Amino acid sequence: MRIKELDALRGLAAIAVFLFHFQLLGYGYLGVHLFFMISGFVIFLTAKSVKTPFEFVIARFSRLYPTYWVCVLLTFLVVLLDGKGVTLEQLFYNLTMFQMFLGQENIDGAYWSLAEELVFYGIVFGVLVVGALRNVRLWTSFMLLAAVGGLFLNREVEMQKNLQDVVKYFGLFVAGILFYQVYDTPKLKLEHVIGLLLCLIISTQYPYGWYLDYHNHTYEVLILSTFFAVFSLLVVGKLAFLSKYKWLLFVGEVSYPFYLLHEEIGLAFRRLFPSEDILVHWVLVGVIFAGIALASSLINKYIEKEASRSLKNYLKSWSNRKQGAASGVPITPPATERTAGEKAAANVSQTQAGKVTVS
């Protein structure tokens, strides 16, 4: 079961980032920050639903990589035809999704956020390995301390700059986790309020768009605060009206391939028509949006859903056979598989009928 309100927020985030890259929404880059909050919510939900750390890896790998590989290959071909000088070596590194950790450039600039996601997944995986998932207060506190520590790093030193670029988003991931906890149990605790305030305060200390000529940190603070307010409405069931906007739910559902495809491919197409007329620009951007959305819907249907589901089932079956061989007891995989987190989401959704209370 999908949480439609989250799909709607994904759609808004994807549209914001898209418009930013085509110079139509100055602070649209903050859509990625909304994605990080959504990720904290969803990944914690997923982590609670898996039985083993390896099952978490299977869920994430099968969810991310097939779609990512297809989008990387398509982007590589377009960038190559656009004459930007990408190499097969760069393609190889990008296919691993670890290119930024290996000192290689992204084929598409939008891939930078995947490194942040992978770090967060690594933290959750480590927490699962040591059996500390339930001790949320402990390990999320360490994440927030790391984010605070990042404020004191020297960006003139390369290693410190790279470290800061990772930890400065931790407050957003933790906020997503805390919002999930409120959503999961219709009872707002004081520790949630304090934790969310700390996440907001810490996250707004970083000037994310410092490289932009028009950057104004006050606007960033206001927008990030709005994200927290919107999530607050979500957990108390006040965003149900968003499910009426089918186009927004559609963009949210295909947001992963859409995000991966939109920047380099979209800009390459835009460069084919070097007009500076604003009306022409809007028309071209509309055409690009429709084209990327169409390609994303096909990838969503045939890769993100069908291929990823088949890969997940295969990997789980392989894992079960390995466990059976190790224990000497054959393990029969279930006849049908539900996507990671669906069972948990189904259980969680039943708790939302009541209002959130404060204790």
C-alpha positions in Angstrom: 0.0 0.0 0.0 1.4 3.4 -1.0 0.9 6.5 1.1 -0.7 8.8 -1.4 0.2 12.0 0.5 3.9 11.0 0.2 3.5 10.5 -3.5 2.0 13.9 -3.8 4.9 15.4 -1.9 7.4 13.5 -4.1 5.6 15.0 -7.1 6.0 18.5 -5.8 9.6 18.0 -4.9 10.4 16.6 -8.4 8.6 19.5 -10.1 10.4 22.0 -8.0 13.8 20.5 -8.9 12.9 20.3 -12.5 11.8 24.0 -12.7 15.0 25.0 -10.9 17.2 23.4 -13.5 15.4 25.3 -16.2 15.7 28.6 -14.3 12.0 28.9 -13.6 12.0 28.4 -9.8 14.9 30.0 -7.9 14.8 27.9 -4.8 13.5 24.8 -6.4 16.8 23.0 -5.5 15.3 22.7 -2.0 13.0 20.0 -3.5 15.8 17.6 -2.9 15.7 18.5 0.8 12.0 17.5 0.8 13.0 14.2 -0.8 15.5 13.6 2.0 12.7 14.1 4.6 10.5 11.7 2.7 13.4 9.2 2.5 13.8 9.3 6.3 10.1 8.5 6.7 10.0 5.7 4.1 13.3 4.1 4.8 12.6 3.8 8.6 9.2 2.3 7.7 11.0 -0.2 5.4 13.6 -1.0 8.1 10.9 -1.8 10.6 9.2 -4.2 8.1 12.3 -6.4 7.2 13.4 -9.4 9.2 17.1 -9.2 8.5 19.7 -6.6 7.5 20.2 -8.5 4.2 16.5 -8.3 3.5 16.9 -4.5 3.8 19.8 -4.6 1.3 17.7 -6.6 -1.1 14.8 -4.2 -0.8 16.9 -1.2 -1.5 19.1 -2.7 -4.2 16.2 -4.1 -6.2 14.3 -0.8 -5.8 17.1 1.5 -6.9 19.5 -0.2 -9.2 17.5 -1.5 -12.2 15.9 1.9 -12.8 19.2 3.6 -12.1 21.0 1.5 -14.6 18.5 2.2 -17.4 18.6 6.0 -16.7 22.4 6.1 -16.5 22.6 4.3 -19.9 20.1 6.6 -21.5 21.7 9.7 -20.1 25.2 8.5 -21.2 24.0 8.1 -24.8 22.4 11.6 -24.8 25.4 13.3 -23.2 27.7 11.5 -25.6 25.6 12.6 -28.6 25.6 16.1 -27.1 29.4 16.2 -27.3 30.2 16.6 -23.6 33.1 14.1 -23.7 31.9 11.4 -21.3 34.0 8.2 -21.3 33.3 4.5 -20.9 35.3 4.5 -17.7 33.0 7.2 -16.3 30.0 5.2 -17.3 31.4 2.1 -15.5 31.9 4.1 -12.3 28.5 5.7 -12.5 26.8 2.3 -12.9 28.0 1.4 -9.4 26.3 4.4 -7.9 29.4 4.9 -5.8 31.2 7.2 -8.3 31.3 10.1 -5.9 33.0 8.0 -3.2 35.5 6.8 -5.8 36.5 10.3 -6.9 34.7 10.1 -10.3 32.3 12.7 -11.8 28.6 12.1 -12.1 27.3 11.7 -15.7 24.3 13.7 -14.5 24.6 16.4 -11.9 21.4 15.2 -10.2 23.1 12.1 -9.1 24.8 13.9 -6.2 21.8 13.3 -3.9 22.2 9.5 -4.4 25.5 9.6 -2.4 23.6 11.2 0.5 20.9 8.5 0.3 23.5 5.8 0.2 25.2 7.1 3.4 21.8 7.1 5.1 21.1 3.6 4.0 24.5 2.5 5.3 23.6 4.0 8.7 20.3 2.2 8.8 21.9 -1.1 7.7 24.5 -0.7 10.5 21.8 -0.1 13.0 19.9 -3.2 11.8 23.1 -5.3 12.0 23.7 -4.4 15.7 20.0 -4.7 16.5 19.6 -1.1 17.5 16.7 -0.1 15.3 14.3 0.3 18.2 16.7 2.5 20.0 15.9 5.4 17.7 16.7 8.1 20.2 20.3 6.9 20.5 21.4 6.6 16.9 19.5 9.5 15.6 21.1 11.6 18.3 24.5 10.6 16.9 23.3 11.7 13.5 22.2 15.1 14.8 25.5 15.5 16.7 27.4 14.8 13.4 25.3 17.4 11.7 26.1 19.9 14.4 29.8 19.0 14.2 29.7 19.7 10.5 29.0 23.3 11.1 32.6 23.6 12.5 34.4 22.0 9.6 36.6 24.0 7.4 35.3 24.0 3.8 38.7 25.1 2.6 40.1 21.7 3.4 38.8 19.1 0.9 38.2 16.2 3.2 36.4 18.4 5.7 34.3 19.9 2.9 33.3 16.5 1.7 32.4 15.4 5.2 30.3 18.5 5.8 28.5 17.9 2.5 27.3 14.5 3.8 26.4 15.3 7.4 24.6 18.6 6.8 21.5 16.7 5.5 21.3 14.3 8.5 18.8 16.6 10.3 16.4 16.2 7.4 16.6 12.4 7.4 16.1 12.3 11.2 13.1 14.6 10.8 11.5 12.1 8.4 12.1 9.3 11.0 10.5 11.3 13.8 7.5 12.3 11.6 7.1 8.6 10.8 7.0 7.8 14.5 4.3 10.4 15.1 2.4 8.9 12.1 2.8 5.4 13.3 1.4 6.0 16.8 -1.4 8.7 17.1 0.2 10.1 20.1 2.6 13.1 20.0 5.3 13.0 22.6 7.3 15.9 23.9 10.5 14.2 22.7 9.1 14.3 19.2 8.5 18.0 19.4 11.9 18.7 20.8 13.6 16.4 18.3 11.8 18.0 15.3 12.7 21.5 16.5 16.3 20.4 16.8 16.2 19.0 13.3 14.8 22.2 11.9 17.3 24.4 13.8 20.3 22.3 12.8 19.2 22.0 9.2 18.6 25.7 8.7 22.1 26.6 9.9 23.6 25.5 6.6 23.5 27.9 3.5 22.6 25.3 0.9 22.4 27.6 -2.1 25.5 29.7 -1.3 26.8 29.3 -4.8 23.9 31.1 -6.4 24.1 34.9 -7.0 20.6 35.5 -5.7 20.9 33.3 -2.7 19.1 34.5 0.4 19.4 32.2 3.4 16.2 33.7 5.0 14.2 32.3 2.1 15.8 28.9 2.7 14.8 28.9 6.3 11.2 29.8 5.5 11.0 27.1 2.8 12.5 24.4 5.0 10.2 25.5 7.9 7.3 25.1 5.4 8.4 21.5 4.7 8.2 20.7 8.4 4.8 22.3 8.7 3.6 20.3 5.7 4.8 17.1 7.2 3.1 18.0 10.4 -0.2 18.2 8.5 0.6 14.9 6.9 1.0 13.0 10.1 -2.3 14.3 11.5 -4.2 13.3 8.3 -4.7 16.8 6.9 -3.2 16.3 3.5 -5.7 13.7 2.3 -7.1 16.2 -0.2 -3.9 15.9 -2.2 -5.0 12.4 -3.4 -7.6 14.2 -5.6 -4.8 15.5 -7.8 -4.1 12.5 -10.0 -1.5 14.3 -12.1 0.5 15.1 -8.9 0.2 11.5 -7.7 1.4 10.4 -11.2 4.5 12.6 -11.0 5.2 11.3 -7.5 4.9 7.7 -8.5 7.4 8.2 -11.4 9.6 10.7 -9.5 12.6 8.4 -9.2 13.2 7.9 -13.0 12.0 11.4 -13.6 14.6 12.9 -11.3 17.4 10.7 -12.8 16.5 11.7 -16.4 15.4 15.3 -16.3 18.6 17.3 -16.0 21.2 16.4 -18.6 18.7 15.0 -21.1 16.3 17.9 -20.7 19.1 20.5 -21.0 20.5 18.8 -24.0 17.1 19.0 -25.8 16.8 22.7 -24.7 20.1 23.5 -26.2 18.8 22.4 -29.6 16.6 25.5 -29.6 18.8 28.4 -28.4 16.0 31.0 -28.2 16.0 33.4 -25.3 12.3 34.4 -25.7 10.6 33.6 -22.4 7.4 32.3 -24.0 9.4 30.0 -26.3 11.4 28.8 -23.2 8.2 28.0 -21.3 6.8 26.0 -24.3 10.1 24.1 -24.7 10.2 23.3 -21.0 6.6 22.1 -21.1 7.6 19.8 -24.0 10.6 18.5 -22.1 8.6 17.9 -19.0 6.0 15.9 -21.0 8.8 13.9 -22.7 10.6 13.1 -19.5 7.3 12.2 -17.8 6.4 9.8 -20.6 9.8 8.1 -20.6 9.6 7.9 -16.8 6.2 6.3 -16.8 7.5 3.6 -19.2 10.5 3.0 -17.0 8.3 3.0 -13.9 6.0 0.3 -15.4 8.5 -2.0 -17.0 11.6 -1.5 -14.9 10.8 0.1 -11.5 7.8 -2.2 -11.0 8.1 -5.4 -13.0 11.9 -5.8 -13.3 12.6 -4.6 -9.8 9.9 -6.9 -8.4 11.4 -9.9 -10.3 14.9 -9.1 -9.1 13.7 -8.7 -5.5 11.9 -12.1 -5.6 14.9 -13.8 -7.2 17.3 -12.3 -4.6 15.0 -13.3 -1.7 14.6 -16.8 -3.1 18.4 -17.1 -3.5 18.9 -15.8 0.1 16.3 -18.3 1.4 18.1 -21.2 -0.4 21.4 -20.1 1.1 19.9 -20.0 4.5 18.3 -23.4 4.0 21.5 -24.9 2.8 23.3 -23.5 5.8 20.8 -24.8 8.3 20.0 -28.0 6.5 16.3 -27.1 6.3 14.9 -26.0 2.9 13.0 -22.7 3.0 10.1 -22.2 0.6 9.7 -18.6 -0.5 6.2 -17.1 -0.3 4.0 -17.4 -3.3 3.6 -13.7 -3.6 5.8 -10.8 -2.5 4.7 -7.4 -1.3 7.0 -4.5 -1.9 9.2 -3.4 1.0 7.3 -1.5 3.6 3.8 -2.2 2.1 2.8 -4.5 4.9 4.0 -2.0 7.5 2.3 0.8 5.6 -1.0 -1.1 5.6 -0.8 -1.6 9.4 0.3 2.0 9.9 -2.5 3.4 7.8 -5.1 1.9 10.1 -3.9 4.0 13.0 -4.6 7.3 11.3 -8.3 7.4 11.7 -7.9 9.1 15.2 -6.4 12.5 15.9 -2.9 12.9 17.3 -2.9 13.7 21.0 -0.3 15.3 23.1 1.1 13.6 26.2 
